[in-house]
Amino acid sequence: MGSPEHAVEILRDKKWTVRVTAYGSTLTFPFEAESYARSYADGQAFRLGVEVAECKKCA
């Protein structure tokens, strides 16, 4: 089970973006292709023990 301070979000606006929050830090990673974004998000979620949250537009 993951820590409540960890999160992985996949965002779709003009491009695909993965936002990873781990150990108090948040990083965002832009992707041109949906498949790459989903693969990266799935890997990070597995590493952190969390589910991937999806947003069309998130703040």
C-alpha angles and dihedrals in degrees: 000000000000128000118260088235091064124081140161120200130181113207129195118197117122092328134017114266131184117205114197122190115190134155093353097310129103122204129180125209121194121213132187095206126055093218092058092047093050093047092050092045092049092051093049092046090052091049092050097038096239139117122255112250117209126211131176091205120001130175 
